[in-house]
Amino acid sequence: MPFKSLDAAAIEAALAGHTRQYLAGALQAPQPLSHVHDEDIEVGISDYVHAGFEPAHRHARAKEYQYVLRGMTEYQDIDTGDIHRFRTGDFYVIYPGTAYVQRIKRDTRILFVKYPAGNDKQTLPMTQAVDAWARETLRVTRIDLNARAGRTDHEAPALPVANALKPAVAVAVFDVSGRLLLVKRRDSGYWAMPGGTMELTDSLEGCARREVREEAGIDIAITGMIGSYTDPATIIAYSDGEVRREFSILLAASASPSGEHLSHDDESTDAQWVKLDELARFPMVAAQARRVQDVLAWRTHREVFIR
């Protein structure tokens, strides 16, 4: 038999609801995926839909070769305390006898190869400090490389090459008093209008509603389109290695009558209704400040901006 294969659909179906599936190995327990039997080597995919951690352990004989297909993970060497971070596209090897604990960002997928095959995993006790480190959620932080409003060009760092383009929605939400909704980002400390990237199952309106509900805890009604923002010079870098160029649609919306009472999710530290003449008191990155100026102009003239 010169070839044996597993098709992509079968792999994805097996990973749905399972953190790990083996592509090859001599498995002792059944799994949803029909794997390639091999007594010498183990190959598989670890798929972390949610953030989490792998408790402390080591392998007595096997080397673990790993390639990050997407996302980000960190390891703490229990013997030295050193932290090792790996991001999308990184390859690394963990040698036999290395005692470690691993934490993983949500939506991370890792291809692994273990040689030789066999169950040589040894679980290890964790100190309170190591356990606390493992349980602390590994988050992606973002950096607007075009910086805050008011910074001069010579202060800006050289821009890296973008490696991602993801459609996103931002929403200018007004309450009955004409105040604008702003949220304070946990990662940067800057204020912004709520919004986020579209998912495969989203419509534009559905994404806007979902993001505002997640970030501020209120329901909205879409009232118009303010503009599109696709400037390739506006770059946002993320700590997991993604460098995203701007592609965002800005919508206008009104809050539901119960929208006076705001909440915020764990990606923000605050959410406030802001009077339009007080917006200058809220620090924003340059790209966000430009959008807010467009919002103010749209309120007066209903002009749609193509940026």
C-alpha positions as CSV (number, residue, x, y, z in Angstrom):
1,M,0.0,0.0,0.0
2,P,2.1,3.0,-1.3
3,F,-0.3,5.7,0.1
4,K,-2.7,6.2,3.0
5,S,-4.4,9.5,3.6
6,L,-6.8,11.3,5.9
7,D,-8.8,14.0,4.3
8,A,-9.3,17.5,5.6
9,A,-13.0,17.1,6.3
10,A,-12.5,14.0,8.4
11,I,-9.8,15.7,10.4
12,E,-11.8,18.8,11.1
13,A,-14.9,16.7,12.0
14,A,-12.9,14.7,14.5
15,L,-11.3,17.8,16.1
16,A,-14.8,19.3,16.7
17,G,-15.3,18.9,20.4
18,H,-11.9,17.2,21.0
19,T,-8.6,18.9,22.1
20,R,-6.4,16.3,20.5
21,Q,-6.5,13.8,17.6
22,Y,-3.7,11.5,16.5
23,L,-3.0,11.3,12.8
24,A,-0.5,8.4,13.2
25,G,0.6,6.2,16.1
26,A,-0.1,3.0,17.9
27,L,-3.1,4.1,20.0
28,Q,-4.3,2.2,23.0
29,A,-7.7,4.0,23.2
30,P,-10.2,4.7,20.5
31,Q,-10.7,8.2,19.0
32,P,-13.1,9.6,16.4
33,L,-10.4,9.9,13.7
34,S,-9.3,6.9,11.8
35,H,-5.5,7.2,12.1
36,V,-2.5,5.7,10.4
37,H,-1.1,2.8,12.5
38,D,2.6,3.3,13.3
39,E,4.6,1.6,16.1
40,D,7.6,4.0,15.8
41,I,6.2,7.6,15.8
42,E,3.2,9.6,16.9
43,V,1.8,12.5,14.9
44,G,-1.2,14.6,15.8
45,I,-2.9,17.9,16.2
46,S,-3.7,19.7,19.5
47,D,-6.6,22.1,18.9
48,Y,-7.5,24.6,21.7
49,V,-10.7,26.4,21.1
50,H,-10.6,27.9,24.5
51,A,-7.7,29.2,26.5
52,G,-6.3,26.6,28.9
53,F,-3.2,24.8,30.2
54,E,-1.5,21.4,30.3
55,P,-0.4,20.4,33.8
56,A,3.2,19.9,34.7
57,H,4.8,16.8,33.2
58,R,7.8,15.5,31.3
59,H,8.6,12.7,28.8
60,A,11.2,10.2,29.9
61,R,12.3,9.0,26.4
62,A,10.5,10.9,23.6
63,K,11.4,14.1,21.8
64,E,8.4,16.3,21.1
65,Y,8.6,18.2,17.8
66,Q,5.9,20.9,17.5
67,Y,4.8,23.4,14.9
68,V,2.3,26.2,15.7
69,L,-0.3,26.2,12.9
70,R,-2.0,29.2,14.5
71,G,-2.2,31.0,17.8
72,M,0.2,31.2,20.6
73,T,1.5,29.1,23.5
74,E,3.9,29.5,26.4
75,Y,5.9,27.0,28.4
76,Q,7.5,27.4,31.8
77,D,10.6,25.3,32.4
78,I,9.9,24.1,36.0
79,D,13.6,23.6,36.8
80,T,14.8,27.0,35.6
81,G,11.7,29.1,35.7
82,D,12.4,30.3,32.1
83,I,9.4,31.2,29.9
84,H,9.4,30.2,26.2
85,R,6.8,31.7,23.9
86,F,5.9,30.3,20.5
87,R,3.6,31.9,17.9
88,T,2.1,31.1,14.5
89,G,4.7,29.6,12.2
90,D,7.2,28.7,15.0
91,F,8.8,25.3,15.2
92,Y,10.4,23.9,18.3
93,V,11.6,20.7,20.0
94,I,11.2,19.7,23.7
95,Y,13.9,17.2,24.7
96,P,13.4,14.1,27.0
97,G,13.5,14.9,30.7
98,T,12.4,18.5,30.3
99,A,9.9,19.3,33.1
100,Y,7.4,21.9,32.0
101,V,3.9,23.4,32.3
102,Q,2.2,24.8,29.2
103,R,-0.5,27.4,28.8
104,I,-2.3,28.1,25.5
105,K,-4.2,31.0,24.0
106,R,-7.7,30.4,22.7
107,D,-8.0,29.4,19.1
108,T,-4.5,27.8,19.0
109,R,-3.7,24.8,16.9
110,I,-0.4,22.9,17.1
111,L,1.0,20.0,15.0
112,F,3.1,17.6,17.1
113,V,5.4,14.7,16.3
114,K,6.6,12.5,19.2
115,Y,9.5,10.1,18.7
116,P,9.8,7.3,19.8
117,A,6.1,6.4,20.2
118,G,4.8,5.2,23.5
119,N,3.3,6.5,26.8
120,D,6.3,7.8,28.7
121,K,4.5,10.8,30.2
122,Q,5.3,11.5,33.8
123,T,3.0,13.9,35.7
124,L,4.7,16.3,38.1
125,P,3.6,18.3,41.1
126,M,3.1,22.1,40.7
127,T,4.0,24.7,43.2
128,Q,1.3,27.3,44.0
129,A,3.2,29.9,41.9
130,V,3.5,27.6,38.9
131,D,-0.2,26.7,39.2
132,A,-1.1,30.3,39.3
133,W,1.0,31.1,36.2
134,A,-0.6,28.2,34.3
135,R,-4.1,29.3,35.2
136,E,-3.6,32.9,34.2
137,T,-5.3,33.3,30.8
138,L,-2.8,33.8,28.0
139,R,-4.1,36.8,26.1
140,V,-3.1,38.4,22.8
141,T,-2.3,42.1,23.1
142,R,-2.5,44.4,20.2
143,I,-0.4,47.4,19.3
144,D,-1.6,50.2,16.9
145,L,1.7,50.8,15.2
146,N,0.4,54.2,13.9
147,A,0.2,55.1,17.6
148,R,-1.9,57.5,19.5
149,A,-3.4,60.7,18.1
150,G,-1.0,63.6,18.1
151,R,2.2,61.6,17.7
152,T,4.5,62.9,14.9
153,D,5.6,60.8,12.0
154,H,9.3,60.7,13.1
155,E,8.2,59.1,16.4
156,A,6.4,56.2,14.7
157,P,8.3,52.9,14.4
158,A,9.0,51.2,11.1
159,L,5.9,49.2,10.0
160,P,6.2,45.4,9.6
161,V,4.8,43.7,6.6
162,A,1.1,42.8,7.1
163,N,0.4,39.1,7.1
164,A,-3.4,39.2,7.6
165,L,-6.5,40.9,6.3
166,K,-9.7,40.3,8.3
167,P,-13.0,42.1,7.7
168,A,-14.1,43.9,10.9
169,V,-17.0,46.0,12.1
170,A,-16.9,49.1,14.3
171,V,-20.1,50.7,15.7
172,A,-20.8,54.3,16.7
173,V,-23.6,53.7,19.2
174,F,-25.6,56.7,20.5
175,D,-28.0,56.8,23.4
176,V,-31.2,58.9,23.6
177,S,-29.1,61.9,24.8
178,G,-26.8,61.8,21.8
179,R,-23.8,60.4,23.8
180,L,-21.3,58.1,22.1
181,L,-20.4,54.7,23.5
182,L,-16.7,54.1,24.2
183,V,-14.9,51.1,25.7
184,K,-11.4,51.1,27.2
185,R,-9.3,48.3,25.8
186,R,-7.5,46.2,28.4
187,D,-4.5,45.5,26.2
188,S,-3.6,49.1,25.2
189,G,-5.4,51.3,27.7
190,Y,-6.9,53.4,24.9
191,W,-10.5,54.1,24.3
192,A,-12.4,53.0,21.2
193,M,-15.8,52.5,19.7
194,P,-16.9,48.8,20.1
195,G,-16.3,46.4,17.3
196,G,-14.4,43.3,16.2
197,T,-13.7,40.9,13.4
198,M,-16.4,39.1,11.5
199,E,-16.9,35.3,11.9
200,L,-17.8,33.0,9.0
201,T,-21.4,32.8,10.2
202,D,-21.8,36.6,10.6
203,S,-23.6,39.2,8.6
204,L,-22.4,42.8,8.9
205,E,-25.3,43.7,11.1
206,G,-25.1,40.5,13.1
207,C,-21.4,41.0,13.8
208,A,-22.1,44.6,15.0
209,R,-24.9,43.5,17.3
210,R,-22.8,40.6,18.7
211,E,-19.7,42.8,19.4
212,V,-21.7,45.6,21.1
213,R,-23.5,43.0,23.2
214,E,-20.3,41.3,24.2
215,E,-18.3,44.5,24.9
216,A,-21.0,46.7,26.5
217,G,-23.9,44.4,27.4
218,I,-26.6,46.3,25.4
219,D,-28.7,45.7,22.3
220,I,-28.7,48.1,19.4
221,A,-30.5,49.0,16.2
222,I,-28.4,49.8,13.1
223,T,-29.3,53.2,11.7
224,G,-26.8,53.7,8.9
225,M,-23.3,53.4,7.5
226,I,-20.6,56.0,8.3
227,G,-17.7,54.7,6.3
228,S,-15.2,52.1,5.2
229,Y,-11.5,52.1,6.3
230,T,-9.0,50.2,4.2
231,D,-5.8,52.1,4.5
232,P,-2.9,49.7,4.0
233,A,-0.7,52.0,6.0
234,T,-2.8,51.4,9.1
235,I,-1.3,48.4,10.7
236,I,-2.1,46.6,14.0
237,A,0.4,44.0,15.4
238,Y,-0.6,41.3,17.8
239,S,1.5,39.5,20.3
240,D,0.8,36.1,18.7
241,G,2.6,37.3,15.5
242,E,-0.3,38.4,13.5
243,V,0.2,41.8,11.7
244,R,-3.2,42.9,10.4
245,R,-3.8,45.7,7.9
246,E,-6.9,47.8,8.3
247,F,-10.2,46.6,6.8
248,S,-13.2,47.9,8.7
249,I,-16.8,49.1,8.2
250,L,-18.1,51.7,10.6
251,L,-21.8,51.6,11.3
252,A,-24.1,53.9,13.2
253,A,-26.5,52.5,15.8
254,S,-28.9,53.6,18.5
255,A,-29.0,51.9,21.9
256,S,-32.1,50.1,23.1
257,P,-34.1,51.9,25.7
258,S,-32.4,49.8,28.4
259,G,-29.0,50.7,27.1
260,E,-28.1,53.2,29.8
261,H,-26.7,50.5,32.1
262,L,-23.4,49.3,30.6
263,S,-21.2,46.3,31.4
264,H,-17.9,45.2,29.7
265,D,-16.2,41.9,28.9
266,D,-12.7,40.8,29.9
267,E,-11.1,42.4,26.9
268,S,-12.0,45.9,28.3
269,T,-11.7,47.6,31.6
270,D,-14.5,50.2,31.3
271,A,-17.4,51.3,29.1
272,Q,-18.9,54.8,29.2
273,W,-21.4,57.0,27.5
274,V,-19.5,60.1,26.5
275,K,-20.8,63.6,25.6
276,L,-19.5,64.7,22.2
277,D,-17.9,67.8,23.6
278,E,-15.9,65.7,26.1
279,L,-14.4,63.2,23.6
280,A,-11.0,64.9,23.7
281,R,-10.6,63.7,27.3
282,F,-10.5,60.1,26.2
283,P,-7.1,59.0,24.8
284,M,-7.4,57.1,21.5
285,V,-5.0,55.7,18.9
286,A,-4.7,57.9,15.8
287,A,-6.8,55.6,13.5
288,Q,-9.6,55.6,16.1
289,A,-9.5,59.4,16.6
290,R,-9.9,59.8,12.8
291,R,-13.0,57.6,12.8
292,V,-14.5,59.6,15.7
293,Q,-14.1,62.8,13.7
294,D,-15.9,61.1,10.8
295,V,-18.7,60.1,13.2
296,L,-19.1,63.8,14.2
297,A,-19.2,64.9,10.6
298,W,-21.7,62.1,9.7
299,R,-24.0,63.3,12.5
300,T,-24.2,66.7,10.8
301,H,-24.1,65.9,7.1
302,R,-24.8,62.2,6.8
303,E,-21.8,61.9,4.5
304,V,-20.4,58.4,4.0
305,F,-16.6,58.3,4.1
306,I,-14.4,56.0,2.0
307,R,-11.0,56.0,3.6
